[in-house]
């Protein structure tokens, strides 16, 4: 299947596309969205004061999202197989700045490509970490293993589809957790920036997930309680813009 970021589909976006040109492509494959309800007061000290912690039905949410990256390349540059495809796993919550454009705040992003880790840290100030990762497909199941260098964070899970695909509708929890068209970060001086992205509406599927080991939030001092809400998405093609500095 060819790369298709669906730039002609924009009605689903909560705001219009940026006027400046996009600069990067990515494809996300075999995503597991595993989400836990978390007390906002536990997250608030972990999120910079420039952002409000976003809530749904009175609760904040924390997500762990393992997937495989492909087609990672600057605009107009062919994707290189040895550099443009690798597993990645992020730990995230949901925030909004003063202008109200709700997005993602990453606590960590683990990746199996050291160059991508170094590049993202230098260019985007994102908390990337190098990890040893393995993704194996066993029929309908995906077996995902990740261990950060030094063993500080480990995630081991097997997941598979368990229902028909659906597009999340506005106002639902699934829409709140997935339909996010930007991410936020801060520089060493605490100044916030927004990185916009675009893709087609998410097509989620109900899923089953067996999480054998998960220490991804230990370094945050967060204990995740109970089984997560899980969904799977098979593919999403994405374009991204260069970050834009926000008013503090």
URTAMO-V154281 format. One record per pair of residues at least 6 apart in sequence whose ideal C-beta (glycine too) atoms are under 8 Angstrom apart, sorted by the first residue. I is the first residue (numbers start at 1). GAP is how many residues later the second one is. D is the distance in Angstrom with one decimal. If there is no record, write none. Layout:
# URTAMO-V154281
{{I | GAP | D} {I | GAP | D}}
This chain:
# URTAMO-V154281
{{1 | 234 | 7.6} {3 | 22 | 6.4} {3 | 24 | 6.3} {3 | 68 | 5.3} {3 | 234 | 5.4} {4 | 196 | 7.8} {4 | 233 | 5.3} {5 | 20 | 7.0} {5 | 193 | 6.3} {5 | 194 | 6.1} {5 | 195 | 7.6} {5 | 232 | 4.7} {5 | 233 | 6.2} {5 | 234 | 4.5} {6 | 192 | 7.9} {6 | 193 | 6.6} {6 | 194 | 3.7} {6 | 231 | 7.0} {7 | 10 | 7.7} {7 | 191 | 6.7} {7 | 232 | 7.1} {9 | 191 | 5.4} {9 | 192 | 7.2} {10 | 6 | 7.0} {10 | 7 | 6.1} {10 | 188 | 7.8} {12 | 167 | 7.3} {12 | 188 | 7.8} {12 | 189 | 4.5} {13 | 168 | 5.8} {13 | 185 | 7.3} {14 | 87 | 7.5} {14 | 88 | 7.3} {14 | 165 | 7.5} {14 | 167 | 6.7} {15 | 86 | 6.2} {15 | 166 | 7.4} {17 | 179 | 7.9} {17 | 181 | 6.1} {18 | 178 | 5.1} {18 | 223 | 5.1} {18 | 226 | 7.9} {20 | 221 | 6.5} {20 | 222 | 7.6} {21 | 54 | 7.2} {21 | 220 | 7.8} {22 | 53 | 6.4} {22 | 176 | 7.1} {22 | 217 | 4.2} {22 | 218 | 6.3} {22 | 219 | 5.1} {23 | 51 | 6.4} {23 | 52 | 5.3} {23 | 217 | 6.6} {23 | 218 | 6.2} {23 | 219 | 5.2} {24 | 48 | 7.5} {24 | 49 | 7.1} {24 | 50 | 5.7} {24 | 51 | 6.4} {24 | 215 | 6.8} {24 | 216 | 4.5} {25 | 46 | 5.3} {25 | 47 | 7.2} {25 | 48 | 5.5} {25 | 50 | 6.9} {25 | 54 | 7.4} {25 | 212 | 7.5} {25 | 213 | 7.1} {25 | 214 | 5.8} {25 | 215 | 7.8} {26 | 43 | 6.1} {26 | 44 | 7.7} {26 | 45 | 6.2} {26 | 46 | 5.2} {26 | 211 | 7.7} {26 | 212 | 4.6} {26 | 213 | 7.8} {26 | 214 | 6.8} {27 | 42 | 7.2} {27 | 43 | 4.4} {27 | 44 | 4.2} {27 | 208 | 6.5} {27 | 209 | 7.1} {27 | 210 | 5.1} {27 | 211 | 7.0} {28 | 39 | 5.0} {28 | 40 | 7.5} {28 | 41 | 6.6} {28 | 205 | 7.6} {28 | 207 | 6.9} {28 | 208 | 4.6} {28 | 210 | 6.5} {29 | 38 | 6.2} {29 | 39 | 4.5} {29 | 40 | 7.8} {29 | 41 | 6.0} {29 | 205 | 7.1} {29 | 206 | 5.3} {30 | 37 | 5.9} {30 | 38 | 5.7} {30 | 105 | 7.3} {30 | 107 | 7.9} {30 | 112 | 5.1} {30 | 202 | 7.4} {30 | 204 | 6.6} {30 | 205 | 7.9} {31 | 34 | 6.1} {31 | 35 | 7.4} {31 | 36 | 4.0} {31 | 201 | 6.6} {31 | 202 | 4.5} {31 | 203 | 7.9} {31 | 205 | 7.2} {32 | 32 | 8.0} {32 | 33 | 6.6} {32 | 34 | 5.3} {32 | 35 | 7.1} {32 | 110 | 7.4} {32 | 112 | 7.1} {32 | 125 | 6.9} {32 | 127 | 4.8} {32 | 175 | 6.8} {32 | 177 | 6.2} {32 | 198 | 6.6} {32 | 199 | 7.8} {32 | 200 | 5.8} {33 | 30 | 6.2} {33 | 32 | 5.7} {33 | 144 | 6.5} {33 | 145 | 6.4} {33 | 171 | 7.3} {33 | 196 | 7.9} {33 | 197 | 6.6} {33 | 198 | 4.6} {33 | 199 | 7.4} {33 | 200 | 7.1} {34 | 29 | 6.6} {34 | 30 | 4.8} {34 | 31 | 7.2} {34 | 123 | 7.6} {34 | 175 | 6.2} {34 | 177 | 7.1} {34 | 194 | 4.1} {34 | 195 | 7.5} {34 | 196 | 5.2} {35 | 26 | 5.2} {35 | 27 | 7.0} {35 | 28 | 4.7} {35 | 29 | 8.0} {35 | 142 | 5.6} {35 | 193 | 5.5} {35 | 194 | 4.7} {35 | 195 | 7.6} {36 | 25 | 6.9} {36 | 26 | 5.3} {36 | 27 | 7.8} {36 | 188 | 4.6} {36 | 189 | 7.2} {36 | 190 | 7.2} {36 | 192 | 5.1} {36 | 193 | 7.7} {37 | 22 | 4.7} {37 | 23 | 7.7} {37 | 24 | 6.1} {38 | 21 | 7.2} {38 | 22 | 5.1} {38 | 23 | 6.4} {38 | 24 | 4.7} {38 | 55 | 7.5} {38 | 184 | 6.8} {38 | 186 | 7.6} {39 | 20 | 7.7} {39 | 21 | 7.0} {40 | 13 | 5.2} {40 | 15 | 6.1} {40 | 19 | 7.3} {40 | 20 | 4.2} {42 | 180 | 6.1} {43 | 10 | 5.2} {43 | 17 | 5.1} {43 | 19 | 7.1} {43 | 50 | 5.7} {43 | 179 | 7.8} {44 | 9 | 5.9} {46 | 61 | 6.7} {46 | 174 | 5.9} {46 | 176 | 7.9} {47 | 6 | 5.7} {47 | 46 | 6.9} {47 | 48 | 6.1} {47 | 58 | 5.8} {48 | 138 | 5.1} {48 | 142 | 6.3} {48 | 144 | 6.9} {50 | 47 | 6.1} {50 | 48 | 8.0} {50 | 136 | 6.7} {50 | 140 | 7.2} {50 | 142 | 4.3} {50 | 196 | 7.4} {50 | 198 | 6.1} {51 | 44 | 3.9} {51 | 45 | 6.6} {51 | 46 | 5.6} {51 | 54 | 6.4} {51 | 133 | 6.1} {51 | 141 | 7.1} {52 | 43 | 6.2} {52 | 44 | 5.2} {52 | 45 | 7.6} {53 | 7 | 5.1} {53 | 40 | 6.6} {53 | 41 | 7.5} {53 | 42 | 6.0} {54 | 6 | 7.2} {54 | 39 | 7.7} {54 | 40 | 4.0} {54 | 41 | 5.5} {54 | 42 | 5.4} {54 | 48 | 5.5} {54 | 122 | 7.7} {55 | 6 | 8.0} {56 | 117 | 5.6} {56 | 120 | 4.5} {56 | 121 | 7.7} {57 | 116 | 7.2} {60 | 33 | 6.3} {60 | 34 | 7.5} {61 | 32 | 6.6} {61 | 33 | 6.3} {61 | 115 | 7.7} {61 | 116 | 6.3} {62 | 29 | 7.2} {62 | 30 | 7.2} {62 | 31 | 5.3} {62 | 155 | 7.0} {62 | 160 | 6.9} {62 | 162 | 7.0} {63 | 27 | 7.8} {63 | 28 | 7.4} {63 | 29 | 4.9} {63 | 30 | 7.2} {63 | 114 | 6.6} {64 | 25 | 7.1} {64 | 26 | 7.6} {64 | 27 | 5.5} {64 | 28 | 8.0} {64 | 91 | 6.7} {64 | 150 | 7.0} {64 | 152 | 5.6} {64 | 153 | 7.9} {64 | 164 | 7.6} {65 | 24 | 6.9} {65 | 25 | 5.2} {65 | 27 | 6.7} {66 | 21 | 7.2} {66 | 22 | 7.6} {66 | 23 | 4.3} {66 | 78 | 4.7} {66 | 80 | 6.7} {66 | 89 | 6.4} {66 | 91 | 7.0} {67 | 20 | 7.5} {67 | 21 | 6.2} {67 | 22 | 7.5} {68 | 17 | 7.1} {68 | 18 | 7.4} {68 | 19 | 5.3} {68 | 20 | 7.3} {68 | 67 | 5.7} {69 | 15 | 7.6} {69 | 16 | 6.4} {69 | 17 | 5.5} {69 | 18 | 7.3} {69 | 19 | 5.1} {69 | 42 | 7.5} {69 | 47 | 7.8} {70 | 9 | 7.3} {70 | 14 | 6.5} {70 | 15 | 4.5} {71 | 8 | 4.8} {71 | 13 | 6.1} {71 | 14 | 7.8} {71 | 166 | 7.3} {72 | 7 | 6.6} {72 | 11 | 7.3} {72 | 12 | 4.4} {72 | 13 | 7.3} {72 | 14 | 7.9} {72 | 44 | 6.9} {73 | 6 | 4.3} {73 | 7 | 7.3} {73 | 11 | 5.5} {75 | 164 | 7.9} {79 | 6 | 7.7} {83 | 30 | 6.9} {83 | 32 | 6.2} {83 | 33 | 7.5} {86 | 25 | 5.9} {86 | 26 | 4.5} {86 | 27 | 4.0} {86 | 30 | 6.5} {86 | 47 | 7.6} {87 | 24 | 7.1} {87 | 25 | 4.8} {87 | 46 | 4.0} {87 | 47 | 7.5} {87 | 48 | 5.1} {87 | 57 | 7.4} {87 | 59 | 6.9} {88 | 21 | 6.4} {88 | 22 | 6.8} {88 | 23 | 4.6} {88 | 24 | 7.5} {89 | 20 | 7.4} {89 | 21 | 4.7} {89 | 22 | 7.8} {89 | 42 | 7.3} {89 | 44 | 7.3} {89 | 55 | 7.7} {89 | 57 | 5.1} {89 | 66 | 5.9} {89 | 127 | 7.5} {90 | 16 | 5.5} {90 | 18 | 6.9} {90 | 19 | 4.6} {90 | 20 | 7.5} {91 | 15 | 7.0} {91 | 16 | 4.5} {91 | 17 | 4.8} {91 | 18 | 7.8} {91 | 125 | 5.1} {91 | 126 | 6.4} {91 | 129 | 7.8} {92 | 12 | 5.1} {92 | 13 | 6.4} {92 | 14 | 5.2} {92 | 15 | 6.6} {93 | 11 | 7.7} {93 | 12 | 5.3} {93 | 14 | 7.1} {94 | 8 | 6.6} {94 | 9 | 7.4} {94 | 10 | 6.3} {94 | 11 | 7.1} {94 | 82 | 7.2} {94 | 83 | 7.4} {94 | 86 | 6.8} {95 | 7 | 7.3} {95 | 8 | 6.4} {95 | 9 | 7.5} {95 | 10 | 4.5} {95 | 89 | 6.1} {96 | 6 | 4.5} {96 | 7 | 7.2} {97 | 87 | 6.8} {97 | 95 | 6.3} {97 | 97 | 7.3} {97 | 149 | 5.9} {98 | 149 | 7.5} {99 | 147 | 7.5} {101 | 80 | 8.0} {101 | 81 | 6.0} {101 | 93 | 6.9} {102 | 78 | 6.6} {103 | 77 | 5.3} {103 | 78 | 7.2} {103 | 79 | 3.9} {103 | 80 | 5.4} {103 | 81 | 5.3} {103 | 91 | 6.8} {104 | 76 | 5.0} {104 | 78 | 7.4} {104 | 79 | 4.4} {104 | 80 | 7.2} {105 | 78 | 7.4} {105 | 79 | 5.6} {106 | 20 | 6.2} {106 | 21 | 6.2} {106 | 77 | 6.5} {106 | 79 | 7.5} {107 | 20 | 6.9} {107 | 110 | 7.6} {107 | 113 | 5.9} {108 | 19 | 5.2} {108 | 20 | 7.9} {108 | 21 | 6.1} {108 | 45 | 7.0} {108 | 108 | 7.1} {108 | 111 | 7.8} {109 | 11 | 7.2} {109 | 17 | 6.0} {109 | 18 | 6.3} {109 | 19 | 4.8} {109 | 20 | 7.1} {110 | 18 | 7.5} {110 | 19 | 5.0} {110 | 20 | 7.7} {110 | 21 | 4.0} {110 | 23 | 7.2} {110 | 36 | 5.7} {110 | 38 | 5.5} {110 | 43 | 6.8} {110 | 45 | 8.0} {111 | 6 | 5.4} {111 | 9 | 7.9} {111 | 17 | 6.0} {111 | 18 | 7.6} {111 | 19 | 7.0} {111 | 20 | 6.6} {111 | 22 | 7.6} {112 | 18 | 7.8} {112 | 19 | 6.0} {112 | 20 | 6.9} {112 | 21 | 4.0} {114 | 16 | 5.2} {116 | 12 | 7.3} {117 | 11 | 4.3} {117 | 12 | 6.6} {117 | 13 | 4.9} {118 | 10 | 8.0} {120 | 6 | 4.8} {120 | 8 | 4.5} {121 | 6 | 7.7} {121 | 7 | 5.3} {124 | 61 | 6.5} {124 | 71 | 6.5} {124 | 119 | 6.2} {125 | 60 | 4.9} {125 | 61 | 7.0} {125 | 62 | 5.5} {125 | 63 | 7.7} {125 | 68 | 7.5} {126 | 57 | 8.0} {126 | 59 | 5.7} {129 | 19 | 5.1} {129 | 20 | 7.0} {129 | 23 | 8.0} {129 | 24 | 7.4} {130 | 18 | 7.4} {130 | 19 | 4.9} {131 | 15 | 5.2} {131 | 16 | 6.1} {131 | 17 | 4.6} {131 | 18 | 6.4} {131 | 22 | 7.7} {132 | 14 | 7.5} {132 | 15 | 5.1} {132 | 17 | 7.3} {133 | 11 | 7.8} {133 | 12 | 6.6} {133 | 13 | 4.6} {133 | 14 | 7.7} {134 | 9 | 7.9} {134 | 10 | 7.8} {134 | 11 | 4.6} {134 | 12 | 8.0} {135 | 7 | 6.5} {135 | 8 | 7.2} {135 | 9 | 5.5} {135 | 10 | 7.7} {136 | 6 | 7.5} {136 | 7 | 4.3} {137 | 6 | 7.6} {138 | 20 | 8.0} {140 | 20 | 4.7} {140 | 21 | 6.3} {141 | 17 | 5.5} {141 | 18 | 7.0} {141 | 19 | 4.3} {142 | 16 | 6.9} {142 | 17 | 5.5} {142 | 18 | 6.8} {143 | 14 | 7.9} {143 | 15 | 5.0} {144 | 11 | 7.0} {144 | 12 | 7.2} {144 | 13 | 5.3} {144 | 14 | 7.4} {144 | 15 | 7.3} {145 | 10 | 7.6} {145 | 11 | 5.2} {146 | 7 | 7.8} {146 | 8 | 6.8} {146 | 9 | 4.6} {146 | 10 | 7.6} {147 | 6 | 7.7} {147 | 7 | 5.0} {148 | 6 | 7.3} {152 | 63 | 7.9} {152 | 66 | 8.0} {152 | 67 | 6.3} {153 | 62 | 5.6} {153 | 63 | 5.0} {153 | 65 | 7.0} {153 | 66 | 6.5} {154 | 59 | 5.4} {154 | 60 | 7.4} {154 | 61 | 4.9} {154 | 62 | 7.6} {155 | 56 | 7.7} {155 | 58 | 6.9} {155 | 59 | 5.5} {155 | 60 | 7.6} {155 | 61 | 5.4} {156 | 55 | 7.3} {156 | 56 | 4.4} {156 | 57 | 4.3} {156 | 58 | 7.5} {157 | 52 | 5.7} {157 | 53 | 6.5} {157 | 54 | 4.5} {157 | 55 | 6.4} {157 | 57 | 7.5} {158 | 51 | 7.2} {158 | 52 | 4.9} {158 | 54 | 7.5} {159 | 48 | 5.5} {159 | 49 | 6.6} {159 | 50 | 4.0} {159 | 51 | 7.4} {159 | 71 | 6.9} {159 | 73 | 6.3} {160 | 47 | 6.6} {160 | 48 | 5.7} {160 | 72 | 7.4} {161 | 44 | 4.8} {161 | 45 | 7.4} {161 | 46 | 5.9} {161 | 71 | 5.5} {162 | 43 | 7.4} {162 | 44 | 4.9} {162 | 45 | 5.5} {162 | 46 | 4.8} {163 | 42 | 5.7} {163 | 43 | 3.5} {163 | 44 | 7.9} {164 | 41 | 6.8} {164 | 42 | 7.9} {165 | 38 | 4.6} {165 | 39 | 6.8} {165 | 40 | 4.9} {166 | 37 | 7.2} {166 | 38 | 6.1} {166 | 39 | 7.5} {167 | 34 | 5.0} {167 | 35 | 6.8} {167 | 36 | 5.9} {167 | 37 | 7.7} {168 | 6 | 3.8} {168 | 7 | 3.9} {168 | 10 | 6.0} {168 | 11 | 6.2} {168 | 33 | 7.6} {168 | 34 | 6.0} {168 | 36 | 6.2} {169 | 6 | 6.1} {173 | 56 | 7.6} {174 | 30 | 6.0} {174 | 57 | 6.8} {177 | 52 | 7.9} {178 | 24 | 4.7} {178 | 26 | 6.6} {178 | 53 | 7.6} {178 | 55 | 7.8} {179 | 22 | 7.2} {179 | 23 | 6.2} {181 | 15 | 6.4} {181 | 16 | 5.8} {181 | 17 | 6.5} {182 | 12 | 5.1} {182 | 13 | 6.2} {182 | 14 | 4.9} {182 | 15 | 6.5} {183 | 11 | 7.5} {183 | 12 | 5.2} {183 | 14 | 7.3} {184 | 8 | 6.1} {184 | 9 | 7.0} {184 | 10 | 5.7} {184 | 11 | 7.7} {185 | 7 | 7.4} {185 | 8 | 5.8} {185 | 10 | 7.3} {185 | 58 | 7.3} {186 | 6 | 5.2} {186 | 7 | 7.2} {187 | 6 | 7.0} {190 | 58 | 7.5} {191 | 54 | 6.5} {191 | 55 | 7.8} {191 | 57 | 5.8} {192 | 53 | 7.7} {192 | 54 | 4.6} {192 | 56 | 6.5} {193 | 50 | 4.3} {193 | 51 | 6.3} {193 | 52 | 5.2} {193 | 53 | 6.1} {194 | 49 | 6.6} {194 | 50 | 5.5} {194 | 52 | 5.8} {195 | 45 | 6.3} {195 | 46 | 6.7} {195 | 47 | 7.6} {195 | 48 | 4.4} {195 | 49 | 7.8} {196 | 44 | 7.1} {196 | 45 | 4.4} {196 | 48 | 7.5} {197 | 41 | 5.4} {197 | 42 | 6.9} {197 | 43 | 4.8} {197 | 44 | 7.4} {198 | 40 | 7.0} {198 | 41 | 5.3} {198 | 42 | 8.0} {199 | 37 | 5.1} {199 | 38 | 6.2} {199 | 39 | 4.6} {199 | 40 | 7.6} {200 | 36 | 7.2} {200 | 37 | 7.3} {202 | 31 | 5.9} {202 | 34 | 6.8} {203 | 30 | 6.4} {203 | 31 | 7.5} {204 | 27 | 4.4} {204 | 28 | 7.2} {204 | 29 | 5.6} {205 | 26 | 6.5} {205 | 27 | 5.1} {205 | 28 | 7.1} {205 | 29 | 7.5} {206 | 24 | 7.9} {206 | 25 | 6.6} {206 | 26 | 7.9} {207 | 23 | 4.7} {207 | 24 | 5.6} {207 | 25 | 4.1} {208 | 22 | 7.3} {209 | 19 | 7.2} {209 | 21 | 4.5} {211 | 17 | 7.5} {214 | 10 | 7.1} {217 | 6 | 7.4} {217 | 7 | 5.9}}
